[in-house]
Amino acid sequence: MKKQETEDLMDWENISSGHIHNFKETAETMFAPVYNVLARQVVEDYKITGGSCVDIGAGTGGLACEIAKISNLTVYALDINHEMVEIINEKIQKEGLKRRVIPTIGDVHELPFGSNFADLIVSRGSFLFWKDKRKAFLEIHRVLKTGGVGFIGGGFGRDKEIREKAMMWGEETFKKANRGVSFHEHLKNKHDELTEILKDMGGFNIIHDESGLWVEIRK
Ligand SMILES: C[S@@+](CC[C@H](N)C(=O)[O-])C[C@H]1O[C@@H](n2cnc3c(N)ncnc32)[C@H](O)[C@@H]1O
């Protein structure tokens, strides 16, 4: 596969405040309805409604908060970027989700949780940026409880109308940031990359459907 110079190379840990601000704006407008759709998809498909959940690369906390609202899960909203974690904290206060969503600074390559900690691990739109994806997936597997589920990937969920609106924004912005590579093309490349990374790892299953590209992990 041809190595692309895409926004995958972004260093989110040290990204500018301006970039964070732009992302927050998008997350609170164009992407806002997507988080509820995805939260429902995960909670309803896997029927995990209690215990601990970790959202890795939680960004501004959209998915983490929606999961907390529709379940009894305690959600650890983890991100490598300090400013993002501050934004998550503000959102938690505003939405009355204190003690239900726990803002957490951390790196997927070295998660600040013990082994067999989480019933559910989710992550949306973050794996593209992980520097060592194999290490990251092994780390997620370590933190997952036996019987738990991981759902890691990218996409806009199953609701056609919401997905198409988010995609419209996604396509334009994505092409600009990725030197003309379309979102679909990008996901296809990522599918191939994930297949290669996960080929000898048991319990990892790639799902590529209308809701996006996801790695389902069962332990
Ligand atoms: C495109 S944003 C997606 C945010 C959020 N999940 C969403 O769907 O709105 C990617 C996020 O992954 C985080 N991230 C990138 N590399 C990470 C790493 N190694 N460990 C934890 N978080 C990371 C970034 O700081 C950023 O908040």
The ligand as an SDF file (V2000), in Angstrom:
LIG
                    3D

 27 29  0  0  0  0  0  0  0  0999 V2000
  -10.5290   13.2730   15.3120 C   0  0  0  0  0  0  0  0  0  0  0  0
  -10.4930   13.3710   17.0550 S   0  0  0  0  0  0  0  0  0  0  0  0
  -11.9360   12.3800   17.4670 C   0  0  0  0  0  0  0  0  0  0  0  0
  -12.5160   12.7740   18.7880 C   0  0  0  0  0  0  0  0  0  0  0  0
  -13.7900   12.0520   19.2070 C   0  0  0  0  0  0  0  0  0  0  0  0
  -13.5750   10.6430   19.4150 N   0  0  0  0  0  0  0  0  0  0  0  0
  -14.9000   12.2900   18.2310 C   0  0  0  0  0  0  0  0  0  0  0  0
  -15.3280   11.3320   17.5700 O   0  0  0  0  0  0  0  0  0  0  0  0
  -15.3710   13.4310   18.1580 O   0  0  0  0  0  0  0  0  0  0  0  0
   -9.1520   12.3240   17.5260 C   0  0  0  0  0  0  0  0  0  0  0  0
   -8.8600   12.3520   19.0120 C   0  0  0  0  0  0  0  0  0  0  0  0
   -7.9150   11.3150   19.3350 O   0  0  0  0  0  0  0  0  0  0  0  0
   -7.0110   11.8170   20.2990 C   0  0  0  0  0  0  0  0  0  0  0  0
   -5.7670   11.0310   20.2460 N   0  0  0  0  0  0  0  0  0  0  0  0
   -4.8540   11.0040   19.2380 C   0  0  0  0  0  0  0  0  0  0  0  0
   -3.8380   10.1780   19.5380 N   0  0  0  0  0  0  0  0  0  0  0  0
   -4.1140    9.6410   20.7610 C   0  0  0  0  0  0  0  0  0  0  0  0
   -3.4360    8.7160   21.6100 C   0  0  0  0  0  0  0  0  0  0  0  0
   -2.2570    8.1860   21.2640 N   0  0  0  0  0  0  0  0  0  0  0  0
   -4.0090    8.3880   22.7900 N   0  0  0  0  0  0  0  0  0  0  0  0
   -5.1900    8.9410   23.1600 C   0  0  0  0  0  0  0  0  0  0  0  0
   -5.8670    9.8450   22.4110 N   0  0  0  0  0  0  0  0  0  0  0  0
   -5.3540   10.1890   21.2200 C   0  0  0  0  0  0  0  0  0  0  0  0
   -6.8360   13.2750   19.8930 C   0  0  0  0  0  0  0  0  0  0  0  0
   -6.2850   14.0740   20.9090 O   0  0  0  0  0  0  0  0  0  0  0  0
   -8.2500   13.6490   19.4790 C   0  0  0  0  0  0  0  0  0  0  0  0
   -9.0010   14.1800   20.5560 O   0  0  0  0  0  0  0  0  0  0  0  0
  1  2  1  0
  2  3  1  0
  2 10  1  0
  3  4  1  0
  4  5  1  0
  5  6  1  0
  5  7  1  0
  7  8  2  0
  7  9  1  0
 10 11  1  0
 11 12  1  0
 11 26  1  0
 12 13  1  0
 13 14  1  0
 13 24  1  0
 14 15  1  0
 14 23  1  0
 15 16  2  0
 16 17  1  0
 17 18  1  0
 17 23  2  0
 18 19  1  0
 18 20  2  0
 20 21  1  0
 21 22  2  0
 22 23  1  0
 24 25  1  0
 24 26  1  0
 26 27  1  0
M  CHG  2   2   1   9  -1
M  END
$$$$
